[in-house]
């Protein structure tokens, strides 16, 4: 038995394309794990920008973190700053 999965790059681009085209979203905040999740996030961000979207904030966390309070506060600060420009 074989399982065929798209690459992280394809998955990230597909998610961005769906958000842009189907959901009509144009502003995004990225909150992602900093190793394999970053591959998704980078591809998502590239595709979102290519389709006229904007990345208002990007914050990455370690898969070993048990408390994401600091990272979530950083994300909130970046989003708040961007929306008040």
Order of alpha helices (4+ residues) and beta strands (2+ residues): alpha-beta-alpha-beta-alpha
